[in-house]
């Protein structure tokens, strides 16, 4: 299959690895922002064959992992209400809140449904006019167009029983926060190709210049990641700090303009709380005044207590690249995919789940 088999070629991978080994002269810490990239690095054994000078850090690019506890509590609160159908992507259902998860509420009889698209939730609202349907709109810029379209569609057909609980987070402000965090020692970033396919990479250009950090837009296949690492290392060795687009088959500098227009029609930029990290300025989306009747937090006047992280789970330090999953005292003991203590062990994109699932395969883990 084009763009799959050709980016999984072992012979080409070895050539790129040799080039990386010839190029790197000193320790380099490179952060892949996206959880999907983390999983690909681990399951394909890339961490185990990189030269010892290169350390890969696993960033906060897992939307499930950075959704704050109080937002999970809000989703649970809604699911417990009579005549509410709570809809969500699958990963979010098992993420623990302060007391319960959506999965536990579902087991107790709440109408919680796992969907693949917010448009399914709009259809459910049409089919159930006597119920309130809420979609848990979680994700980075990648899922924002579909969530925005569901609101536009509901408004177009006059649905009054549909709303979304919004937890959208944005990548460039997160990179800024990491670059300014004195604990996060990062030399370069691999930017997530799917996010950039929507938003482009123009926002990263001033960040690379300001913080003197190479940013390489890359995909998710083994060769994509190796080429991204190679490009980052070359820049560092040459003293360059630029944005390079390794993922040209999917990404342009300006991105998908039509998708961006749909996002800006429904959402506006706002501050956003990131689980384990804290509030990052201008790092999220909230629903515009024009569509506020589709904002579940306003519609249901949700009030929940602010919850502090327990302190045992070190998800925040992991997502900032300060520590690795196996350095957490709960890893593989109190925290497993079956009984997760934190979101990075729940999500299919979480670094902790990746390390747990593949821990017997690679030396570095």
N, C-alpha and C positions, 0 to 999 in steps of 0.2 A: 504494500500500500504506500503510495507516494506520501512523503513527509513523515512516514513512520519507519518503514524498514531502512530507508536511506539515512535516517538519523539514529539508527541503532547498529551501525556497521562496526564490528569489533576492530577491524584493521584500521579504519579511519580513526577510531577512538584512541588506539595505541599511538598513532602518529601525532595526534594532538597532545596526548600526555607527554610524549617525548619532547615536544616543543615547549610545553609548560616547564618541564624539568630543566631544559636548557636555558630558559629565560629567567626563571626566578633566582634571585641571589640572596634573599633575606626573608625573614618571617613576614607573612602577609595574612591579614584577617579579612576575609571576604564574606559579606552577608547576602544570602539569597533571601529576598523579602517574602516570597510566596511559599506557603505550606506545601503546595503541589510540587514545587521544585525540591523542597526538603525530602519529600517521599521519593522522588526520582533519584536524587543523589544517594539515598540510602539503599533503596531496593535494587539499584543497578550496580552497587558496590563501588561507586565513584569515590566516596570518602576514604576507602581503604587503599586506593591506588594513587591518590594525589601525593606529590612530594611532601615530605614532612614540614617543609617551610610554609605550606599553605594550610590554614585552618578555616573551615567553613563554619560560619555562625548562622543560626536559624532565626529568622526575623519574625515580626508580628503579623505576617501576611496570611493569617487564618482567621476569617471573620467570626467563626464560632468561638475561637479561643479568646478573642478580645471583647466579646459581648459581656458587659458588666452583670454582676449577680443581680442587682436591683431590676434590670430589664427582664431577666429570666423570671424574677418574682412577679413582675407586671404581667408577663405572659401567663403565668400560673394563675394569677388573680382573675384574669379574663376567662381562662378556661374553666374556672370553678363557677363562674356566673351562669345562672339559668338562661337557657335559650341562646347560648353563645357557642358557635362552632369555631374552634381555634385551629388554624391551618399553619403548617410550618414545613420547611425543608427538613429532611430526616435527621441530620446531625444535631440540630438544635433541640430535638425532643429529649435527648438523654443528658443534656448539659445540666449539672446540678445547680439549683438556686440555693437560697439560704436555708430552705427547709425541704422543698421537693422539686422534682423536675417535671416537665410536661409528660414524660413517660409514666411517672408514678401517678399523676393526676388522671391520665388516660386509663390506667389500670383500675382506678377507683370509680370509673364510670363517666368521666368528662369526655365530651365530644372533641377529641384532638385528632386531626387528620394530617397525614404526611403527604405532601404534594411535590410535584416536580416543577410547577410553574404557578405564579400568582394568578394567571388567567384561569386556572382551574378553580381558584377560590372565587373569582368573579362569577363563574358558572354556578358554583354551589350557592352563592348568594341569590342568583336568579331563581334557582330551583327551590330555595327555602326562604320565601318572603317573610315568614313568621319568625325567623332566626336572625341573629346578628352574626355575621361572618367576619373574622379578623385574620389577616395574613401577617405572620411574623416576618417582616421584610428585613432580612439580615444580609450583609455582604459588602464587598468593596464596590468600586465603580462598575465592576463587571455586571453585577445583577441589578444595578439601579435602573437601567432603561426598562427592563421587564416590569419591575415593581412600579415605576412611574406610569407605564402604559396601562397597568391594571387600574390605576386611579383614573386615568383619562377615559378608559373604557367605561368604568362604573359611572362616571359623571355624564358621559355621553348618553347612556341609556337610562339615566335617572335613578340609579340604585341608591337607596338610602340605608341599606342594611349591610354595607360593606365598608371596611376600614383597614388600615395597616398600622402595625406597631413597628416603628422605624428604628433600625439600628445599622445605618450605613456609615462606613468609615472610609477615609481617603488616604491613599498611599503617600503622596508628596509631603503632607504635614507630618506623617509618622517618620519619614526619613529625616526631616528637619529636626524633630525631637530627638531622634537617635544620634544625629550628628552633633547635637548640642549637649548630649548627656555625657558628663565627664567619666562615667563608669563604662560606657560603651566604647570600646576601642576598636573601631571599624576602619579599614583602609579603603574598601570599595564595596559597591552594591551591585547585585544582579537584580534588575527590575523585572517585575512579572509581566510576561508577554500578553496575557489575556486582558489585564487591566489596561495596558498601553494600546491594545487593539481598539479599545473604546475611546480612551482619553488622549492617545498620542503620547509623545515623550517631551514635548516642548517645556512642560513645567519642571522637568528635571535639569534642564540646561543651566539655569541660574544657580541651582543647588550644588551641582558639580563644581561650578566655578567658585562659589562662595566658600564652600567647606573643603575644597581641594580633595574631592572624593570622586574617583571614576564611577560612572554608572553605565552598566551594560544591559540593554534590554534583551532578554533571552527567553527561549521557550522552555519546554519541559522534557524533551527527549534527551538521552545521554549525550549525543553530540552537541545539541543546543547548549547544554550546561557546560560541557568541556570547552566549547568555543567561547562561551561567555567568560569563563574563568581565565582562559588564555588571553582574551582581550583585556580583561581587568589587570592581569599581571603585567602585560606589555606596557599599559599606560603607567602603572606604578613604577616600573623599572625605568621608563623614559621620562618620568616627571610630568606626565600629562594628566589632566583632570577634565575629561570630556564625557559626553553622552554618546555611546555607540549603539547602533541598532543591529544586533545579531539576528533578530527575528523579522527580517524584512519581508518574508513570505506572508506575514500577518499584520505587521505594524508599520504605520507611517507616522511622520512627525506630528501631524495635526490630529490623527485618529479618526474616529467615525463621527463626523459633524452632525449627522442626523440623530444619532443616539444621544449626543451631548445636548442637542436642542430639546429632546424629550425629557432628559434629566432636569434641565434648567426650567422647563415648563412647570414641573411639579415640585421640585426640591430647591432649597436654597442652602448655602453653606452655613454651618453653625459649629460651635465648640462641641466636642464629643468625648465622653468618658470611655477609656480603654481599660478593660479588665487587666489587672496586674501592672498597669503602667500609669494610669491617672488620666486627668483631663488634658487633651491636646487641643490647642486653639485652632479653630477653623478646619477641623479634621473630620467633619461629618456632614450629613445632609439632614435637614428637617423639612417637613411639608410646608409649602408656602401658604400664606393667608387665604389665597384664592381657593385652595382645596382643603381647608382645615377641617371640614366636616368629615373628611376621610382619615383624619388623624385619630387613632384609637385612644391615645393618651388624653386628648382633649374631649373626645366624644364620651368616654366613660369616666372622665375626671379621676384618673387612676392616682392613687396615693399609696406609696409603699415606703418603708423605712430605708434609709441609706445603709448599705451593708459594707463592712470592712472585710477584706480578705482575711482568712484565718491565720495566715502567717506560716503555716506548715507547707503549703503548696508554693513552690518558687516559680510559678509560671511566668510572672513578670520578668524575673531575671533571665529566664530561658529565652523569652521573646525579645529581650534587649541584647541578646548575645553575650551576656555576662557569664552564664553557666550553661552546662549541657544537661539534658534530661536525667542522665544517670547520676548526676551530682545531687539530685533531690532525694532526701531521706525517705520519701514516700514511694519513689519509683519502683515498680515491680513488687511492692509489698502491700501497703495500704491503697496504692493507686495502680489499677490495671484497667484495660479497656472494658472489662466486665463490671468492675467496681471503681469508676474513675473518681478521683478527688478533685481534679481540675479539668477545665475544658480542653487543654492540649492533649489529654489522654482520650477524650471522647471523640473529637473530630477526626474524620478521615484525612484531614490535612494537618492535624496537630503533630508537632515534633515529637512529643512524648509517645504517642501511639506508634509513630514510625520507628522510633528506637526500640520500643517494646516488641513490636511485631517482627522486627528483623535483627534482634539483638544477638542471635546465635550465628548470624551469617558473616559478620564483619569484625575484624580485629579491633578497629578503633571504637567499636561499641562494646 
